[in-house]
Amino acid sequence: MKRFEHKVAIVTGAGGGIGSAIARRLAEEGALVVVTDVNGEAAAQVVSDIVTGGGKAKAIAADMAKKDACFGLIEQAFALQGRIDVLVNNAGINRRGNLLSLSDEDWDVSFTVNLDSMFHLCRAVLPHMIAAGGGAIVNTASQWGLYPAPNHIAYNTTKAAVAAFTQNLARDYAPDKIRVNAVCPGEIHTPMLEAGVKRSGRTIADLDKLVPFGRIGKPDEVAALVAFLASEEAAFMCGSLVEITGAQAVG
Ligand SMILES: NC(=O)c1ccc[n+]([C@@H]2O[C@H](COP(=O)([O-])OP(=O)(O)OC[C@H]3O[C@@H](n4cnc5c(N)ncnc54)[C@H](O)[C@@H]3O)[C@@H](O)[C@H]2O)c1
């Protein structure tokens, strides 16, 4: 199935983890994918893999913590083919801690990367999508934004805000045929999750046991959901927060 033939898609945080799986999936389905990450080498590697596999992709190193970089990314991407059909706001960081153990910097950078980047990127991309008659935006929220896990107040609060941001944007721009949705993953096996597991002294096998489905999720499984939401198959989905958790409840 080639749902993104002749389309241009941007994926942030696409140098690794869930973002790289999304980039690969959209490229497999025909998109020209702008693979962007603060880690330029990682983005270039993902692009090299996509191109070797016969897909179309371009790497852009950019720090989504910077407003100018967000606007610059959209303009560089638009210049490629004069269109941006899909924006996947996936870049995120996870600073662990409760209110008293977090630093001010942990709190601030969590909002800058996880939320403000979406604000800037959406403000930059919307005029292009509106002029084109529509577009799809998929934001990566988290199950923890809906049901907070302990000791992650900054992360969880940013992801709750991403959920609210998604629904607000969807309401305001649905008349312009801009579909905005969010995915809310549970535990997905990525470098971010591995870092958290290491810090907590647990193993992946420990986490697998907590999921009713019998294992944690894979980046490709989130990528399949993102591709669906970004595609015309999801034509009436707008303002949805879609959980992908293997039926795990946050404990
Ligand atoms: N892994 C999980 O279990 C899980 C669960 C729920 C939600 N999420 C969310 O999914 C998204 C991807 O998570 P992941 O697990 O793949 O993380 P990851 O850390 O494995 O990958 C994140 C990528 O984002 C990039 N990045 C970080 N800061 C950036 C910045 N300032 N500018 C540009 N790129 C930046 C990193 O370099 C990295 O390549 C995040 O928004 C995360 O919060 C992950």
The ligand as a MOL file (V3000), in Angstrom:
LIG
                    3D

  0  0  0     0  0            999 V3000
M  V30 BEGIN CTAB
M  V30 COUNTS 44 48 0 0 0
M  V30 BEGIN ATOM
M  V30 1 N 9.4220 4.9900 24.3780 0
M  V30 2 C 8.2810 5.0720 25.0350 0
M  V30 3 O 7.9450 4.1630 25.8230 0
M  V30 4 C 7.3680 6.2560 24.8300 0
M  V30 5 C 6.1010 6.2020 25.4120 0
M  V30 6 C 5.2300 7.2810 25.2330 0
M  V30 7 C 5.6140 8.3670 24.4800 0
M  V30 8 N 6.8490 8.3940 23.9290 0 CHG=1
M  V30 9 C 7.2010 9.5810 23.1480 0
M  V30 10 O 7.5950 9.2000 21.8470 0
M  V30 11 C 8.5120 10.1470 21.3100 0
M  V30 12 C 9.7470 9.4120 20.8450 0
M  V30 13 O 10.2880 8.7410 21.9720 0
M  V30 14 P 11.4140 7.6320 21.8680 0
M  V30 15 O 11.1210 6.6500 22.9320 0
M  V30 16 O 11.5840 7.1940 20.4580 0 CHG=-1
M  V30 17 O 12.6660 8.5170 22.3450 0
M  V30 18 P 14.2050 8.4170 21.9850 0
M  V30 19 O 14.9180 9.1750 23.0380 0
M  V30 20 O 14.5650 6.9960 21.7720 0
M  V30 21 O 14.2560 9.2080 20.6070 0
M  V30 22 C 13.9370 10.5870 20.5870 0
M  V30 23 C 14.6460 11.2780 19.4530 0
M  V30 24 O 14.3520 12.6700 19.5810 0
M  V30 25 C 15.5610 13.3990 19.3960 0
M  V30 26 N 15.5020 14.6740 20.1120 0
M  V30 27 C 15.5750 14.8900 21.4480 0
M  V30 28 N 15.5860 16.1990 21.7080 0
M  V30 29 C 15.4950 16.8310 20.5090 0
M  V30 30 C 15.4840 18.1980 20.1310 0
M  V30 31 N 15.6130 19.1860 21.0220 0
M  V30 32 N 15.3760 18.4910 18.8200 0
M  V30 33 C 15.2910 17.5120 17.8910 0
M  V30 34 N 15.3320 16.1910 18.1930 0
M  V30 35 C 15.4290 15.8730 19.4910 0
M  V30 36 C 16.6490 12.4900 19.9490 0
M  V30 37 O 17.9300 12.8270 19.4380 0
M  V30 38 C 16.1580 11.1180 19.5120 0
M  V30 39 O 16.6560 10.7460 18.2410 0
M  V30 40 C 8.7670 11.1470 22.4340 0
M  V30 41 O 7.9380 12.2780 22.2590 0
M  V30 42 C 8.3670 10.3790 23.6680 0
M  V30 43 O 7.9940 11.2250 24.7280 0
M  V30 44 C 7.7310 7.3690 24.0920 0
M  V30 END ATOM
M  V30 BEGIN BOND
M  V30 1 1 1 2
M  V30 2 2 2 3
M  V30 3 1 2 4
M  V30 4 1 4 5
M  V30 5 2 4 44
M  V30 6 2 5 6
M  V30 7 1 6 7
M  V30 8 2 7 8
M  V30 9 1 8 9
M  V30 10 1 8 44
M  V30 11 1 9 10
M  V30 12 1 9 42
M  V30 13 1 10 11
M  V30 14 1 11 12
M  V30 15 1 11 40
M  V30 16 1 12 13
M  V30 17 1 13 14
M  V30 18 2 14 15
M  V30 19 1 14 16
M  V30 20 1 14 17
M  V30 21 1 17 18
M  V30 22 2 18 19
M  V30 23 1 18 20
M  V30 24 1 18 21
M  V30 25 1 21 22
M  V30 26 1 22 23
M  V30 27 1 23 24
M  V30 28 1 23 38
M  V30 29 1 24 25
M  V30 30 1 25 26
M  V30 31 1 25 36
M  V30 32 1 26 27
M  V30 33 1 26 35
M  V30 34 2 27 28
M  V30 35 1 28 29
M  V30 36 1 29 30
M  V30 37 2 29 35
M  V30 38 1 30 31
M  V30 39 2 30 32
M  V30 40 1 32 33
M  V30 41 2 33 34
M  V30 42 1 34 35
M  V30 43 1 36 37
M  V30 44 1 36 38
M  V30 45 1 38 39
M  V30 46 1 40 41
M  V30 47 1 40 42
M  V30 48 1 42 43
M  V30 END BOND
M  V30 END CTAB
M  END
